[in-house]
Amino acid sequence: MLLPDRNTVDRLLRHYRDQERTVLARPCDLSARRRFEDTAYTLCVLMGERTARDAVHAAERHLAGTHPRTRRPLEGLPGA
């Protein structure tokens, strides 16, 4: 299975957090909200998740090396 590049995930997650702060500071700014939603969508696609919340959690796990798809198989088991 292909995994997203860690640098790309890190950059996109930081961008998402920056835009999240902007939207919270200016909730009536529709262009800021659209940019935030576009970034959330991109993060969902990149991480293979259906919601922004799940995508953020998956990105954080991926960066920490604990994402289920990044774990190495245990040695000594069949198929490993």
Secondary structure, 3 states (H helix, E strand, C coil): CCCCCHHHHHHHHHHHHHHHHHHHHCCCCHHHHHHHHHHHHHHHHHHCCCCHHHHHHHHHHHHHCCCHHHCCCCCCCCCC
